[in-house]
Amino acid sequence: MKTWKVPVSQNRPYGYKYSLVYIVNGKRIIGYDNEILLHLIRKEKPESIRSLARVSGRDIKNVTNDVQYLARLGLLELNETGKNLETVVNYEKILLEIAV
């Protein structure tokens, strides 16, 4: 893990930029982009994936792919609300334990 201190912003709410990746079966599970999505879902409570893409400043196709994968892994919930899919994160932390 490599960490840089940066100004606090909507895209970097903690004031840090870091290089960390958790990969399972060749797929990136947790990295900076996904951590920001989970944070925005918990704090901003977007009403749809489109709203999440807008507040994250990311392309909707990429956000949709990431959200669907995170949901399959159980890291977030998807709830149908009319025509929209609402994203829900019901936890405050992800703890990563590495056996050595």
N, C-alpha and C positions, 0 to 999 in steps of 0.2 A: 504494500500500500504506500502510495506517495500522496502527500497532502500539501496544498497551497492555501494560504490565507488570501481571500479576495473580498471586495466590498459586498456587503449584504444586498441582495436584490431578490426579486420575485423568483427568478430562476435559481438563485443560490441563497436560500433563506437562512442558512447557518453561517454564511460567510466563509465557506471552505469549498475548494475544488479538490477532488481527489481522483486518483487512479486506483481502482479496486474492481475486481471482477470475480463473480462466482459463476462457474460454468458447470452445467450438468448435461451429459450426453451431447456435447458440442454446442449447446445453446446457452447464450449469456442469460443468466437468471437475474442477478442483481449487479447493477453497475450504476453509474451516476444518473443516467437518464431514467432508469426504472425507479431509483430511490426518489427522485424528484416527483415522478408521477404518483407514487404512493403517498408522499408528503402532501402534494396538492389535493389528492382525493380526500385525505383525512382532514386537512385544514380548510379547504375551499368548498368542499362538498359540491362538485360540479353536477349539474342535472343530467348531463349526457356525456358520451365520449367526445362529441364535437366540442362541447364546452371545455372539457379537459384539454383537448388539443389546443384550443384557443388560449387558455390561461398558461399552458406550458410553452407556447410558442413553437410547437412541433407540428409536423405534417399529420393530418388525421389518419392516413393509412398506416403510418408507423406507430402512432399511438394506439390505434385499434388492434394491430398485431400484438403489441406489447401487453395491452390490457387483457386480451383474450388468453394469452399465454400465462400471465400472472394469475388469472382466474382459474385456469386449469391446474395450476400448482397450489391453489388454495391461499394465495397471498392477498387476494381481494375477492369481493363478491360482485356479481352482476345481477341487478334487479330490473325487470321490465317495468317501466312506468309509461304507459301509453305507447307512443311510438319510439321512445328513447330507452336506452340501456343506462341505468344509473350505476355508477361505480361506488363501492363502499369498502373502506378499510376500517376494521374494528380493533385495532391494536395500536400501541404507541411505539414499539421497538421491534426490531428483528435482531436477535442475538445470534451471532455466528460463532460456533465452537469448532475449533480445529484440533483434531487429535494428532499428536506427534509421536 
